[in-house]
Every structure is written in structure tokens, then in C-alpha cells.
Amino acid sequence: MRIAYNGGVKEIDDWHQAVNARDLNAARRAVADSVLVSGPRGTSHVSRDEFAEWITRSGIELRPTASHPLTDHVVVLEQKARWPQSDDWTEVATAFRVRAGLVDAVLRFTTLPEALAAAEALKAGEPGQTLFEFIRHWSRRGDSEHGRDVQVTEAVHSLRARPEITVNDVAAELGLDQSGASRMIAHAEGYLVVRPSERDARRRTIAVTPAGAELLHQAHVWQEAVFAELTADWTDTERAEFQRAMRRLLDASRARLTAVATPGSSSVRRAAK
């Protein structure tokens, strides 16, 4: 909904006034401790002081011309922007979010559709919250009868490059203790087989049986069907980009967990503080 701009959300109006007046104290009062910002250099979180520094450094002037409110606290403004090195005004669009009476997100784009898309994401919440909401949602769904069997069989399958797969390996992959992993492995009898280790008779190794391979095949067919249904209105490019992004996220997550599990690593030291 486009509205001619005659003033809107007070906190956003105060933000503009501080920026245009180069009032650094007012700028600090207008924003949260951590502000999500976006511009030509990318997206990041900045502190109040960093926001004030940006005002000084950029010298930007912004005049709102139209408003697109998505909620009472998430608004896209069409703006005219001007920098000190130019007398010309440039059309931009910025998505704002206000929380607890302070601006905590300012995402500036060159086109209105980009800003509106960013505002929709702001309305939905921070990306980390969205990710874990998605995980919670799907962790409660699927094949309830064989869900745990699929989970533990998938874990063993994912470790197949190792010479031997132990209960401890499976426990680490699932984020469980050894007893919890042992119970899941025992429940998946028929899909998994437990044998004495060829390297150490005191240890047991786990492998996927032909029935387990068929269970995973059926689970993967279901997963692909669900993804195809959920992304029916996506383009092939969007699906490929999403898969690449999720793969990067998964690789980063595994690297982080490996670092945390490594004695003396910086991640362990930070976690101990």
C-alpha cells in the first residue's frame, strides 16, 4: 500500500531528522544497541557508535517521498538520497523495522521491489529465528512411525566414508549421548546391523542394511516431493541458489561443531567464558 509521505512512524522520523541534521547524539538515541543495516557494501549489524560514524562518513541526506507500511513497525520508504559529492538526487528505497521504540533495522536498496522483499523478511523475523522455526516445524513432521529409524539410519549413511562407524560416531552426528544413540540404533534393528569391529573386538561398528537403504530411498523420495511442493512457485534458479546456500550453511555448521569439539580451540575457549 503506497501512501504519500507526510510523516509516519515517530521513531523512523526521528532517525531521518538525526541523519539529515548530522546530530550524532540524536542518532545514537534513535537506534538499538545493534542495528541491522544494508547498503552497497552488503548487510551487517552495527553498533550505535558505528551508526553515528556512518552519518559522519557518508554525509547522506534522505527525503522520504512515499510510505509502504507492512505492519505498525515494519515500513518501506521511498526516498530521495543525495551525497555531498553530488548535487543530484537519487531514488532509493529503505526497509525499516522498529522494536521497543528504537530503529533496529535499516536496509537500503536501489529499487522498491528489493526493499519490499527485505521488509517481508523483517516482518517474519531475523533469519536465525526463521531457520530454527523451520527446523522445529519439520522436526515434528514426516513419517511418525519410522521417523527415528530414518534419522539414525541417515546419520550412519552420512558417515559411510569412514573405515568403521562406532556408536560414538553416530552419537556425535545426532547430537546425543552414547546411551541415546544406542537406543536409537537398537530400535532401528533390520535397517542397521551392528557387528564387532575388525580392528578392535571390544568395539562395535554399525552399517546400513539393504532394508535400511530402501528406507532411506523412500524417505528421500518423500523429502524431494515435499520440497517440490513447497517451492512450486519458485524458479529453477531460486531452487538452485537455495540449495547452495543451505549447503554452505550446513558445511559452516559442521566446521563450527568440529572446532567446538577440538580441545584448546578458540571456539571452546569462547564457550567456556
C-alpha positions, 0 to 999 in steps of 0.5 A, spaced: 500 500 500 503 506 497 501 512 501 504 519 500 509 521 505 507 526 510 510 523 516 509 516 519 512 512 524 515 517 530 521 513 531 523 512 523 522 520 523 526 521 528 532 517 525 531 521 518 531 528 522 538 525 526 541 523 519 539 529 515 541 534 521 548 530 522 546 530 530 550 524 532 547 524 539 540 524 536 542 518 532 545 514 537 538 515 541 534 513 535 537 506 534 538 499 538 544 497 541 545 493 534 542 495 528 541 491 522 543 495 516 544 494 508 547 498 503 552 497 497 557 494 501 552 488 503 548 487 510 551 487 517 549 489 524 552 495 527 553 498 533 550 505 535 557 508 535 558 505 528 551 508 526 553 515 528 560 514 524 556 512 518 552 519 518 559 522 519 562 518 513 557 518 508 554 525 509 547 522 506 541 526 506 534 522 505 527 525 503 522 520 504 517 521 498 512 515 499 510 510 505 509 502 504 507 500 511 507 492 512 505 492 519 505 498 525 513 497 525 515 494 519 515 500 513 518 501 506 520 508 504 521 511 498 526 516 498 530 521 495 538 520 497 543 525 495 551 525 497 555 531 498 559 529 492 553 530 488 548 535 487 543 530 484 538 526 487 537 519 487 531 514 488 532 509 493 528 505 497 529 503 505 526 497 509 525 499 516 523 495 522 522 498 529 522 494 536 521 497 543 521 504 540 528 504 537 530 503 529 533 496 529 533 495 522 535 499 516 536 496 509 537 500 503 536 498 496 536 501 489 529 499 487 522 498 491 521 491 489 528 489 493 526 493 499 519 490 499 522 483 499 527 485 505 521 488 509 517 481 508 523 478 511 523 483 517 516 482 518 517 474 519 523 475 523 531 475 523 533 469 519 536 465 525 529 465 528 526 463 521 531 457 520 530 454 527 522 455 526 523 451 520 527 446 523 522 445 529 516 445 524 519 439 520 522 436 526 515 434 528 513 432 521 514 426 516 513 419 517 511 418 525 512 411 525 519 410 522 521 417 523 527 415 528 529 409 524 530 414 518 534 419 522 539 414 525 539 410 519 541 417 515 546 419 520 550 412 519 549 413 511 552 420 512 558 417 515 559 411 510 566 414 508 569 412 514 573 405 515 568 403 521 562 407 524 562 406 532 556 408 536 560 414 538 560 416 531 553 416 530 552 419 537 556 425 535 552 426 528 545 426 532 547 430 537 546 425 543 549 421 548 552 414 547 546 411 551 541 415 546 544 413 540 544 406 542 537 406 543 536 409 537 540 404 533 537 398 537 530 400 535 532 401 528 534 393 528 533 390 520 535 397 517 542 397 521 546 391 523 551 392 528 557 387 528 564 387 532 569 391 529 575 388 525 580 392 528 578 392 535 573 386 538 571 390 544 568 395 539 562 395 535 561 398 528 554 399 525 552 399 517 546 400 513 542 394 511 539 393 504 532 394 508 535 400 511 537 403 504 530 402 501 528 406 507 532 411 506 530 411 498 523 412 500 524 417 505 528 421 500 523 420 495 518 423 500 523 429 502 524 431 494 516 431 493 515 435 499 520 440 497 517 440 490 511 442 493 513 447 497 517 451 492 512 450 486 512 457 485 519 458 485 524 458 479 529 453 477 534 458 479 531 460 486 531 452 487 538 452 485 541 458 489 537 455 495 540 449 495 547 452 495 546 456 500 543 451 505 549 447 503 554 452 505 550 453 511 550 446 513 558 445 511 559 452 516 555 448 521 559 442 521 566 446 521 563 450 527 561 443 531 568 440 529 572 446 532 567 446 538 569 439 539 577 440 538 580 441 545 584 448 546 580 451 540 578 458 540 571 456 539 571 452 546 575 457 549 569 462 547 564 457 550 567 456 556 567 464 558 
